[in-house]
Each structure stands twice: as structure tokens, then as C-alpha cells.
Amino acid sequence: MTKIPILEVYKDKKGLYRFRLLARSGAQVFMSEGYEKKSTALATAQKLSEWTTKALLVDADKKADAASKTTGKQSLKQAAHKKAETSKAKPSANKKVA
């Protein structure tokens, strides 16, 4: 057993390069798609290693809320509600204001 998780790059039975995340116990946690070039698999595994230290954990049930906080985008429901509120507050351009 190792003290840290491992990203292991290997060649599969079809001749494609993949990487897998091994837990501290040695159990496979994740396996990547296949890559034609070993260098691509290595580079992608390296990026994953860097990204995961900065990754945001998102609960799928609260995904829309988290996405709006991280990307600045609102869920469709929130955007529709905000649009409705805005249209109620503004007078129509066709109406004459005395």
C-alpha cells in the first residue's frame, strides 16, 4: 500500500494508452479513455493531477446553484424569473408617460 493516490499510465489490450487513478489501498477508482499516444495520456494525467487540487466539489442535486456561482450563469428557471421581474418594473416603450 502507498500513502498517496497514484495516477498510473499503461497500455491496454487494444494498444491504447490509458491512465487510472488508484486509491491508497491500490483499488482502481477511475480509468480514462484510450489515447493513441503515450505522451497524450501522460499529459492528460498530469493536467488531472493539477486540476484536482483546485477542483470544486459539487453536489449534483445543487448543481444549478453551484454552476451559477462559479460561472456567473444562472439556471434557466432563475433567468426566466429575473426577466419577468425586470419586465414588470420597466414601463413599455410603446406607452406614453404623462
LINLINPE-V129807 format. One record per run of one state. SS is the DSSP state (a for helix, b for strand, c for the rest). FROM is the first residue (numbers start at 1). LEN is the number of residues. If there is no record, write none. Layout:
ss->[SS | SS]
from->[FROM | FROM]
len->[LEN | LEN]
//
This chain:
ss->[c | b | c | b | c | b | c | b | c | a | c | a | c | a | c]
from->[1 | 6 | 12 | 17 | 23 | 28 | 32 | 35 | 36 | 38 | 53 | 60 | 72 | 76 | 90]
len->[5 | 6 | 5 | 6 | 5 | 4 | 3 | 1 | 2 | 15 | 7 | 12 | 4 | 14 | 9]
//
